[in-house]
Amino acid sequence: MNPIIDELEKTYLEKEVPDVHPGDTVRVFVRIVEGNKERIQAFEGTIIKEHGSGINKTITVRKIFQGVGVERVFLLHSPRIDKIALVRRGDVKRAKLYYLRERSGKATRIKEKIEKR
């Protein structure tokens, strides 16, 4: 695209973003500001979608909370994200896991990817 915009975006890219893909289970630590207090809240779930690239890259994380599916979109290079911890790798055959929305219970399980040493 435009080399000026690319150079400007490089300054805002986070240094430590783990290599995550759809199917992975992650724990995203988000900074929450309430009044003058700040705390860190963890959101753990399965990545069902990746979108965008560069500074605009987002992931959609889905979890089940009290029997209700909750999805949240995180901007990977946002200053509000403290860190992203990879809990387990998932072995899936597609890029968008929207089919998990219709499933519940044990049907939402994803095989774990076993990596060679």
C-alpha positions in Angstrom: 0.0 0.0 0.0 1.3 3.4 1.1 4.9 3.2 2.5 4.2 6.1 4.8 1.2 4.4 6.4 3.1 1.1 6.7 6.0 2.8 8.5 3.6 4.5 10.9 1.8 1.3 11.6 5.1 -0.5 12.4 5.5 1.7 15.5 2.2 0.5 16.9 2.7 -3.2 16.4 3.0 -5.2 19.6 6.3 -7.0 20.0 5.1 -10.2 21.7 2.0 -11.6 19.9 1.9 -15.4 20.0 1.3 -17.4 16.9 -2.4 -18.4 17.3 -4.8 -19.9 14.9 -8.5 -20.9 14.8 -9.1 -23.9 17.0 -6.6 -22.9 19.6 -7.7 -22.4 23.2 -6.3 -19.1 24.5 -6.5 -17.0 27.7 -6.6 -13.3 26.8 -5.7 -10.9 29.7 -7.6 -7.6 29.1 -7.0 -4.4 31.0 -10.4 -3.1 32.4 -10.6 0.5 33.6 -13.4 1.2 36.1 -13.3 4.8 37.3 -9.8 5.5 38.5 -9.0 1.8 39.1 -7.5 -0.6 36.6 -7.5 -4.4 36.8 -6.7 -7.3 34.5 -9.5 -9.8 33.6 -8.9 -13.1 31.8 -11.1 -14.3 29.0 -10.5 -18.0 28.1 -12.0 -19.6 25.0 -11.6 -21.1 21.6 -10.5 -18.9 18.6 -13.2 -19.3 16.0 -12.0 -16.7 13.5 -9.0 -14.6 12.5 -9.6 -11.5 10.5 -7.4 -8.8 8.9 -3.7 -8.4 8.9 -0.9 -6.2 10.3 -2.1 -3.7 12.9 -5.8 -4.5 12.1 -5.6 -8.2 12.9 -8.4 -9.4 15.1 -9.4 -12.8 16.7 -12.8 -13.8 17.8 -12.8 -15.9 20.9 -15.8 -18.0 22.0 -16.6 -19.5 25.4 -19.6 -20.9 27.1 -20.6 -19.1 30.3 -23.5 -20.4 32.4 -24.9 -22.2 29.4 -24.8 -19.2 27.1 -22.3 -18.8 24.3 -20.2 -15.6 24.6 -18.1 -14.3 21.8 -15.6 -11.4 22.0 -13.5 -9.8 19.3 -10.0 -8.8 20.3 -7.7 -6.5 18.4 -4.3 -8.3 18.7 -2.2 -5.2 18.8 -4.4 -3.2 21.2 -2.8 -1.6 24.2 -5.7 -2.9 26.3 -4.6 -6.5 25.8 -2.0 -7.3 28.5 -1.0 -10.7 27.1 -2.3 -13.7 25.3 -1.5 -17.2 26.7 -1.8 -20.3 24.6 -3.6 -23.0 26.6 -3.7 -25.7 23.9 -3.4 -26.0 20.2 -6.4 -27.2 18.2 -6.3 -29.5 15.2 -9.0 -28.2 12.8 -9.4 -28.4 9.0 -11.0 -25.1 8.3 -10.3 -21.4 8.9 -13.7 -20.3 10.3 -15.3 -22.4 13.0 -18.8 -21.0 12.9 -20.3 -24.5 13.2 -19.4 -24.4 16.9 -22.2 -21.9 17.5 -24.9 -24.6 16.9 -23.2 -27.2 19.0 -23.2 -27.6 22.8 -21.5 -29.7 25.4 -19.2 -32.5 24.3 -19.9 -31.7 20.6 -17.8 -28.6 20.8 -14.6 -30.4 21.7 -11.7 -29.9 19.3 -8.8 -32.4 18.9 -5.5 -31.3 20.3 -2.6 -30.9 17.8 0.3 -33.0 18.9 3.5 -31.3 17.7 6.7 -33.2 16.8 9.7 -32.5 18.9 
